[in-house]
Amino acid sequence: MSVWRFTIQENMVRYGDNKRKQLTRKGCNEPFKGSYWCPKAQWFKKEPCPFSNRNECRNFEMMCGCL
């Protein structure tokens, strides 16, 4: 028995034994069953991230110290 994982590799979203084409350009806010994947946190959020790309996320974290 293996651990269930959600990963994005080469424009393919893989979860468990299933896979589909990536819907978002950078993998941020990738929708999955009413939640949104955050590659930074490696977990799901209930609402989409307010940043338009990972650079904005990184800059915010550098200025504030955390998310």
N, CA, C and O atoms as CSV, one atom per row, in Angstrom:
chain,resi,resn,atom,element,x,y,z
A,1,MET,N,N,0.845,-1.178,0.000
A,1,MET,CA,C,0.000,0.000,0.000
A,1,MET,C,C,0.893,1.245,0.000
A,1,MET,O,O,1.824,1.334,0.800
A,2,SER,N,N,0.621,2.190,-0.877
A,2,SER,CA,C,1.448,3.391,-0.980
A,2,SER,C,C,0.699,4.610,-0.458
A,2,SER,O,O,-0.520,4.590,-0.289
A,3,VAL,N,N,1.456,5.662,-0.211
A,3,VAL,CA,C,0.894,6.925,0.246
A,3,VAL,C,C,0.305,7.665,-0.950
A,3,VAL,O,O,0.928,7.713,-2.011
A,4,TRP,N,N,-0.882,8.240,-0.796
A,4,TRP,CA,C,-1.525,9.003,-1.855
A,4,TRP,C,C,-0.785,10.322,-2.007
A,4,TRP,O,O,-0.548,11.017,-1.019
A,5,ARG,N,N,-0.414,10.678,-3.244
A,5,ARG,CA,C,0.341,11.908,-3.493
A,5,ARG,C,C,-0.308,12.721,-4.594
A,5,ARG,O,O,-0.957,12.181,-5.490
A,6,PHE,N,N,-0.125,14.022,-4.513
A,6,PHE,CA,C,-0.545,14.969,-5.543
A,6,PHE,C,C,0.724,15.620,-6.048
A,6,PHE,O,O,1.407,16.304,-5.285
A,7,THR,N,N,1.059,15.427,-7.320
A,7,THR,CA,C,2.282,16.006,-7.876
A,7,THR,C,C,1.999,16.587,-9.256
A,7,THR,O,O,1.041,16.201,-9.926
A,8,ILE,N,N,2.847,17.517,-9.664
A,8,ILE,CA,C,2.780,18.098,-11.004
A,8,ILE,C,C,4.143,17.887,-11.639
A,8,ILE,O,O,5.159,18.368,-11.135
A,9,GLN,N,N,4.155,17.158,-12.755
A,9,GLN,CA,C,5.400,16.884,-13.467
A,9,GLN,C,C,5.146,16.957,-14.963
A,9,GLN,O,O,4.246,16.298,-15.484
A,10,GLU,N,N,5.949,17.766,-15.650
A,10,GLU,CA,C,5.879,17.874,-17.105
A,10,GLU,C,C,4.455,18.117,-17.615
A,10,GLU,O,O,3.975,17.401,-18.494
A,11,ASN,N,N,3.792,19.119,-17.065
A,11,ASN,CA,C,2.431,19.523,-17.459
A,11,ASN,C,C,1.372,18.470,-17.202
A,11,ASN,O,O,0.282,18.544,-17.768
A,12,MET,N,N,1.671,17.485,-16.356
A,12,MET,CA,C,0.689,16.474,-15.977
A,12,MET,C,C,0.489,16.516,-14.464
A,12,MET,O,O,1.453,16.532,-13.699
A,13,VAL,N,N,-0.770,16.535,-14.049
A,13,VAL,CA,C,-1.113,16.478,-12.633
A,13,VAL,C,C,-1.389,15.015,-12.306
A,13,VAL,O,O,-2.200,14.360,-12.962
A,14,ARG,N,N,-0.722,14.527,-11.309
A,14,ARG,CA,C,-0.901,13.130,-10.901
A,14,ARG,C,C,-1.398,13.102,-9.461
A,14,ARG,O,O,-0.851,13.770,-8.583
A,15,TYR,N,N,-2.448,12.313,-9.240
A,15,TYR,CA,C,-2.972,12.135,-7.892
A,15,TYR,C,C,-3.428,10.689,-7.754
A,15,TYR,O,O,-4.320,10.223,-8.463
A,16,GLY,N,N,-2.791,10.004,-6.829
A,16,GLY,CA,C,-3.050,8.579,-6.688
A,16,GLY,C,C,-2.659,7.868,-7.974
A,16,GLY,O,O,-1.553,8.062,-8.479
A,17,ASP,N,N,-3.551,7.052,-8.504
A,17,ASP,CA,C,-3.305,6.340,-9.762
A,17,ASP,C,C,-3.829,7.110,-10.970
A,17,ASP,O,O,-3.717,6.627,-12.097
A,18,ASN,N,N,-4.391,8.282,-10.765
A,18,ASN,CA,C,-4.988,9.074,-11.843
A,18,ASN,C,C,-4.041,10.168,-12.313
A,18,ASN,O,O,-3.121,10.565,-11.598
A,19,LYS,N,N,-4.284,10.646,-13.527
A,19,LYS,CA,C,-3.520,11.789,-14.027
A,19,LYS,C,C,-4.378,12.566,-15.020
A,19,LYS,O,O,-5.303,12.023,-15.625
A,20,ARG,N,N,-4.052,13.845,-15.172
A,20,ARG,CA,C,-4.735,14.723,-16.123
A,20,ARG,C,C,-3.781,15.825,-16.528
A,20,ARG,O,O,-2.745,16.021,-15.892
A,21,LYS,N,N,-4.124,16.549,-17.587
A,21,LYS,CA,C,-3.299,17.658,-18.045
A,21,LYS,C,C,-3.416,18.824,-17.067
A,21,LYS,O,O,-4.494,19.087,-16.534
A,22,GLN,N,N,-2.316,19.513,-16.837
A,22,GLN,CA,C,-2.277,20.674,-15.951
A,22,GLN,C,C,-3.135,21.786,-16.528
A,22,GLN,O,O,-3.068,22.057,-17.727
A,23,LEU,N,N,-3.946,22.438,-15.689
A,23,LEU,CA,C,-4.838,23.498,-16.143
A,23,LEU,C,C,-4.237,24.889,-16.006
A,23,LEU,O,O,-4.583,25.792,-16.768
A,24,THR,N,N,-3.341,25.069,-15.044
A,24,THR,CA,C,-2.733,26.377,-14.824
A,24,THR,C,C,-1.310,26.383,-15.367
A,24,THR,O,O,-0.690,25.329,-15.513
A,25,ARG,N,N,-0.802,27.561,-15.660
A,25,ARG,CA,C,0.500,27.673,-16.307
A,25,ARG,C,C,1.663,27.237,-15.424
A,25,ARG,O,O,2.555,26.533,-15.898
A,26,LYS,N,N,1.677,27.631,-14.163
A,26,LYS,CA,C,2.807,27.351,-13.269
A,26,LYS,C,C,2.495,26.331,-12.181
A,26,LYS,O,O,3.367,26.010,-11.374
A,27,GLY,N,N,1.275,25.817,-12.143
A,27,GLY,CA,C,0.922,24.843,-11.114
A,27,GLY,C,C,0.342,25.460,-9.853
A,27,GLY,O,O,-0.183,24.741,-9.003
A,28,CYS,N,N,0.427,26.775,-9.716
A,28,CYS,CA,C,-0.195,27.453,-8.581
A,28,CYS,C,C,-1.711,27.466,-8.791
A,28,CYS,O,O,-2.187,27.664,-9.909
A,29,ASN,N,N,-2.451,27.257,-7.727
A,29,ASN,CA,C,-3.918,27.262,-7.769
A,29,ASN,C,C,-4.487,26.186,-8.685
A,29,ASN,O,O,-5.568,26.363,-9.247
A,30,GLU,N,N,-3.789,25.098,-8.836
A,30,GLU,CA,C,-4.295,23.983,-9.636
A,30,GLU,C,C,-5.522,23.411,-8.915
A,30,GLU,O,O,-5.393,22.930,-7.789
A,31,PRO,N,N,-6.710,23.454,-9.538
A,31,PRO,CA,C,-7.924,23.017,-8.840
A,31,PRO,C,C,-7.983,21.507,-8.667
A,31,PRO,O,O,-7.561,20.744,-9.536
A,32,PHE,N,N,-8.519,21.095,-7.519
A,32,PHE,CA,C,-8.731,19.682,-7.246
A,32,PHE,C,C,-9.838,19.539,-6.212
A,32,PHE,O,O,-9.641,19.862,-5.040
A,33,LYS,N,N,-10.983,19.065,-6.632
A,33,LYS,CA,C,-12.131,18.796,-5.751
A,33,LYS,C,C,-12.447,19.963,-4.810
A,33,LYS,O,O,-12.556,19.765,-3.600
A,34,GLY,N,N,-12.592,21.165,-5.350
A,34,GLY,CA,C,-12.990,22.322,-4.545
A,34,GLY,C,C,-11.860,22.977,-3.763
A,34,GLY,O,O,-12.110,23.924,-3.017
A,35,SER,N,N,-10.634,22.508,-3.907
A,35,SER,CA,C,-9.480,23.113,-3.249
A,35,SER,C,C,-8.467,23.507,-4.307
A,35,SER,O,O,-8.621,23.176,-5.482
A,36,TYR,N,N,-7.426,24.220,-3.881
A,36,TYR,CA,C,-6.410,24.717,-4.809
A,36,TYR,C,C,-5.033,24.320,-4.306
A,36,TYR,O,O,-4.706,24.530,-3.138
A,37,TRP,N,N,-4.231,23.750,-5.184
A,37,TRP,CA,C,-2.896,23.281,-4.829
A,37,TRP,C,C,-1.925,24.445,-4.738
A,37,TRP,O,O,-1.877,25.300,-5.621
A,38,CYS,N,N,-1.154,24.468,-3.663
A,38,CYS,CA,C,-0.097,25.465,-3.475
A,38,CYS,C,C,1.236,24.735,-3.532
A,38,CYS,O,O,1.562,23.998,-2.601
A,39,PRO,N,N,2.029,24.916,-4.607
A,39,PRO,CA,C,3.313,24.223,-4.684
A,39,PRO,C,C,4.294,24.661,-3.600
A,39,PRO,O,O,5.158,23.881,-3.200
A,40,LYS,N,N,4.172,25.884,-3.127
A,40,LYS,CA,C,5.057,26.375,-2.066
A,40,LYS,C,C,4.814,25.601,-0.770
A,40,LYS,O,O,5.758,25.132,-0.134
A,41,ALA,N,N,3.557,25.471,-0.388
A,41,ALA,CA,C,3.209,24.772,0.851
A,41,ALA,C,C,3.139,23.255,0.658
A,41,ALA,O,O,3.118,22.502,1.632
A,42,GLN,N,N,3.104,22.809,-0.608
A,42,GLN,CA,C,2.922,21.390,-0.923
A,42,GLN,C,C,1.658,20.843,-0.271
A,42,GLN,O,O,1.630,19.722,0.237
A,43,TRP,N,N,0.595,21.683,-0.303
A,43,TRP,CA,C,-0.681,21.281,0.271
A,43,TRP,C,C,-1.793,22.073,-0.382
A,43,TRP,O,O,-1.529,22.953,-1.202
A,44,PHE,N,N,-3.027,21.774,-0.034
A,44,PHE,CA,C,-4.207,22.412,-0.627
A,44,PHE,C,C,-4.674,23.586,0.211
A,44,PHE,O,O,-4.560,23.578,1.437
A,45,LYS,N,N,-5.202,24.600,-0.469
A,45,LYS,CA,C,-5.799,25.766,0.182
A,45,LYS,C,C,-7.292,25.780,-0.173
A,45,LYS,O,O,-7.690,25.263,-1.217
A,46,LYS,N,N,-8.101,26.365,0.690
A,46,LYS,CA,C,-9.540,26.431,0.427
A,46,LYS,C,C,-9.889,27.505,-0.593
A,46,LYS,O,O,-10.903,27.405,-1.285
A,47,GLU,N,N,-9.043,28.539,-0.686
A,47,GLU,CA,C,-9.269,29.635,-1.631
A,47,GLU,C,C,-8.044,29.789,-2.525
A,47,GLU,O,O,-6.933,29.461,-2.108
A,48,PRO,N,N,-8.231,30.283,-3.744
A,48,PRO,CA,C,-7.067,30.478,-4.620
A,48,PRO,C,C,-6.103,31.517,-4.048
A,48,PRO,O,O,-6.511,32.442,-3.346
A,49,CYS,N,N,-4.849,31.351,-4.353
A,49,CYS,CA,C,-3.813,32.274,-3.921
A,49,CYS,C,C,-4.030,33.633,-4.591
A,49,CYS,O,O,-4.391,33.678,-5.767
A,50,PRO,N,N,-3.820,34.738,-3.873
A,50,PRO,CA,C,-4.022,36.062,-4.466
A,50,PRO,C,C,-2.892,36.511,-5.395
A,50,PRO,O,O,-3.042,37.500,-6.113
A,51,PHE,N,N,-1.764,35.797,-5.387
A,51,PHE,CA,C,-0.628,36.189,-6.212
A,51,PHE,C,C,-0.793,35.667,-7.633
A,51,PHE,O,O,-1.354,34.592,-7.846
A,52,SER,N,N,-0.305,36.428,-8.597
A,52,SER,CA,C,-0.468,36.026,-9.996
A,52,SER,C,C,0.599,35.029,-10.444
A,52,SER,O,O,0.418,34.340,-11.448
A,53,ASN,N,N,1.716,34.946,-9.704
A,53,ASN,CA,C,2.750,33.971,-10.048
A,53,ASN,C,C,3.615,33.689,-8.818
A,53,ASN,O,O,3.448,34.320,-7.774
A,54,ARG,N,N,4.528,32.745,-8.951
A,54,ARG,CA,C,5.357,32.341,-7.811
A,54,ARG,C,C,6.361,33.412,-7.418
A,54,ARG,O,O,6.784,33.459,-6.262
A,55,ASN,N,N,6.757,34.283,-8.363
A,55,ASN,CA,C,7.673,35.379,-8.020
A,55,ASN,C,C,7.019,36.338,-7.034
A,55,ASN,O,O,7.663,36.777,-6.082
A,56,GLU,N,N,5.739,36.671,-7.250
A,56,GLU,CA,C,5.026,37.541,-6.310
A,56,GLU,C,C,4.955,36.888,-4.938
A,56,GLU,O,O,5.141,37.554,-3.920
A,57,CYS,N,N,4.693,35.615,-4.908
A,57,CYS,CA,C,4.636,34.865,-3.650
A,57,CYS,C,C,5.985,34.929,-2.939
A,57,CYS,O,O,6.050,35.203,-1.741
A,58,ARG,N,N,7.043,34.679,-3.674
A,58,ARG,CA,C,8.407,34.695,-3.116
A,58,ARG,C,C,8.755,36.095,-2.598
A,58,ARG,O,O,9.314,36.231,-1.510
A,59,ASN,N,N,8.426,37.136,-3.377
A,59,ASN,CA,C,8.713,38.515,-2.951
A,59,ASN,C,C,7.964,38.871,-1.682
A,59,ASN,O,O,8.527,39.502,-0.787
A,60,PHE,N,N,6.703,38.477,-1.590
A,60,PHE,CA,C,5.911,38.750,-0.397
A,60,PHE,C,C,6.525,38.068,0.820
A,60,PHE,O,O,6.621,38.666,1.892
A,61,GLU,N,N,6.938,36.825,0.651
A,61,GLU,CA,C,7.550,36.090,1.743
A,61,GLU,C,C,8.866,36.746,2.178
A,61,GLU,O,O,9.150,36.814,3.374
A,62,MET,N,N,9.667,37.227,1.228
A,62,MET,CA,C,10.935,37.887,1.563
A,62,MET,C,C,10.687,39.190,2.310
A,62,MET,O,O,11.442,39.516,3.225
A,63,MET,N,N,9.655,39.942,1.950
A,63,MET,CA,C,9.367,41.216,2.598
A,63,MET,C,C,8.742,41.009,3.985
A,63,MET,O,O,9.036,41.759,4.916
A,64,CYS,N,N,7.889,40.003,4.120
A,64,CYS,CA,C,7.143,39.816,5.365
A,64,CYS,C,C,7.724,38.745,6.284
A,64,CYS,O,O,7.434,38.725,7.481
A,65,GLY,N,N,8.531,37.868,5.732
A,65,GLY,CA,C,9.129,36.819,6.565
A,65,GLY,C,C,8.401,35.494,6.520
A,65,GLY,O,O,8.986,34.456,6.831
A,66,CYS,N,N,7.132,35.509,6.136
A,66,CYS,CA,C,6.365,34.258,6.052
A,66,CYS,C,C,5.073,34.503,5.288
A,66,CYS,O,O,4.720,35.640,4.977
A,67,LEU,N,N,4.382,33.419,4.996
A,67,LEU,CA,C,3.059,33.529,4.344
A,67,LEU,C,C,1.985,33.289,5.345
A,67,LEU,O,O,0.803,33.335,5.005
